[in-house]
Amino acid sequence: MNRRNLLKSLTLLPLAGAAVIAVTPNDALAQKRKKGQWTPKKEVVRKSNSGGNTNTAITTPQGPVPVLSGCIRSGHLLFVSGIGGWYPERRAEAGDVKVQIKSVLDTLKEVLEGAGSSMANALKVHMTVVEPNKNIALLNEGYRGYFPDPAPVRSYTGTSADLMGRDGVLVQLDCIAYVD
């Protein structure tokens, strides 16, 4: 059995009853969030016949493009899709990696808490970083303190700015977390 088929066989069964948490942008919520009035909102989308899981939509003002799920729950695991530093209203300067990592981690915290988890339950974080030799020390400065001990395992991939998909984006992360 090749690796692709092995991974398919391992993931099809657990994901068959997955609860989907969609993160979508909403201008009214973005205004409330700026005023400090916003909290994540859970809405039941539909009941699943597979294992009794409930599909839940979490609405946040910084959601990804609607062609993908912002977060999927499968059993006790949450899989958070890539969150990038591309939200202009949360960036002081386009080229500041410390501001972008703070923005990304604040958004991750909102998504995890909205899904019933927390930063303490993060198991693995993967980051894509523009020019890691230049930015990793600054990124680590901004990253420090967001996760309690033991911190989640972390890996990163280096890339160039033109491969990030949006001008000025220096960091993007995805996460796997535990939820009760």
C-alpha positions in Angstrom: 0.0 0.0 0.0 1.5 3.4 -1.0 1.5 6.3 1.4 -1.4 8.1 -0.2 -3.7 5.1 0.1 -2.5 4.5 3.7 -3.4 8.1 4.6 -6.7 7.9 2.9 -7.6 4.7 4.8 -6.7 6.3 8.1 -8.5 9.6 7.5 -11.7 8.5 5.8 -13.3 6.8 8.7 -12.7 9.4 11.4 -13.6 12.3 9.2 -16.9 10.6 8.1 -18.6 12.0 11.2 -16.7 15.2 11.4 -18.3 18.3 12.7 -17.5 21.2 10.4 -16.8 24.6 11.8 -16.9 27.2 9.1 -15.3 30.6 9.7 -16.8 33.3 7.6 -16.2 37.0 7.4 -18.9 39.4 8.5 -18.5 43.2 8.4 -21.0 43.9 11.2 -19.1 41.5 13.4 -15.8 43.2 12.5 -17.3 46.5 13.7 -18.5 45.0 16.9 -15.1 43.4 17.4 -13.3 46.7 17.0 -15.6 48.1 19.7 -14.9 45.1 22.0 -18.5 43.8 21.7 -17.8 40.7 19.6 -17.8 37.1 20.8 -17.7 34.0 18.7 -21.1 32.7 17.8 -22.0 29.0 17.4 -24.8 28.0 15.1 -26.0 24.4 14.5 -25.9 23.9 10.8 -27.3 20.3 10.6 -27.4 17.1 12.5 -25.2 14.3 11.3 -26.3 10.7 11.1 -22.7 9.5 11.4 -21.9 9.1 15.1 -24.4 11.7 16.3 -22.0 14.6 15.7 -23.4 18.1 15.2 -22.0 20.3 12.5 -21.3 23.8 14.0 -20.6 27.1 12.3 -18.4 29.6 14.1 -18.5 33.1 12.7 -15.5 35.3 13.1 -14.7 38.6 11.4 -11.5 37.4 9.9 -12.7 34.2 8.3 -11.0 32.6 5.3 -12.3 32.5 1.8 -15.6 30.5 1.9 -14.3 27.8 -0.5 -12.7 26.0 2.5 -13.5 25.2 6.1 -11.8 27.4 8.6 -11.9 24.6 11.2 -13.1 21.0 11.2 -13.8 19.0 14.3 -13.4 15.2 14.1 -14.0 13.5 17.4 -11.9 15.3 20.0 -9.6 17.0 17.4 -9.9 20.4 15.8 -8.1 21.1 12.5 -7.7 24.8 12.0 -7.0 26.0 8.5 -4.3 28.4 7.6 -4.6 31.8 9.3 -2.4 34.5 7.8 -1.3 38.0 8.7 -3.4 39.5 5.8 -6.0 41.4 7.8 -5.1 45.0 7.2 -7.2 46.4 10.1 -5.1 44.2 12.5 -1.7 45.1 11.0 0.2 48.1 12.1 2.7 47.9 9.2 2.7 45.5 6.3 6.3 44.4 6.9 6.1 43.8 10.6 6.3 40.1 11.4 5.8 40.6 15.2 2.5 42.4 14.5 1.4 39.7 12.0 2.1 36.8 14.4 0.2 38.6 17.1 -2.7 39.0 14.7 -2.5 35.4 13.6 -2.3 34.1 17.2 -5.2 36.3 18.4 -7.3 34.9 15.6 -6.3 31.4 16.4 -7.3 31.9 20.0 -10.7 33.2 18.9 -11.3 30.2 16.6 -10.2 27.7 19.3 -12.3 29.3 22.0 -15.3 29.6 19.6 -15.0 25.9 18.9 -14.9 25.0 22.7 -11.1 24.6 23.0 -8.2 26.9 24.0 -4.6 27.7 23.3 -3.7 25.3 26.2 -5.2 22.4 24.1 -3.1 23.2 21.0 -1.1 20.1 20.0 0.7 21.1 16.8 1.3 24.4 15.1 2.8 24.6 11.6 3.9 28.0 10.2 4.9 29.2 6.8 7.3 32.1 7.2 8.7 34.5 4.5 12.5 34.8 4.7 12.9 32.6 7.9 16.5 33.5 8.3 15.5 37.1 8.7 12.1 36.7 10.4 12.3 33.6 12.7 13.8 35.5 15.7 11.2 38.2 15.5 8.4 35.6 15.0 9.6 33.7 18.1 9.5 37.0 20.1 5.8 37.5 19.1 4.9 33.8 19.5 6.4 33.5 23.1 3.7 33.6 25.8 0.7 32.6 23.8 0.8 29.0 24.8 1.1 27.7 28.4 3.6 24.9 29.2 3.9 22.4 27.7 3.8 24.4 24.5 2.6 22.6 21.3 5.0 21.0 19.0 5.8 23.4 16.1 7.4 23.3 12.7 7.8 25.8 10.0 8.4 26.1 6.3 10.3 28.9 4.7 9.1 30.6 1.5 9.4 33.8 -0.5 6.9 36.7 -0.3 5.5 36.1 -3.8 4.4 32.6 -2.8 2.2 33.7 0.1 -0.7 34.6 -2.0 -1.2 38.2 -0.8 1.2 41.2 -0.8 2.8 41.9 2.6 2.0 38.6 4.2 4.9 37.3 6.2 3.4 34.5 8.3 0.6 31.9 8.1 -0.2 29.1 10.5 -2.4 26.1 10.9 -3.1 24.2 14.0 -4.3 20.9 15.4 -5.9 21.1 18.9 -7.8 18.9 21.3 -11.4 19.6 22.4 -13.5 17.9 25.1 
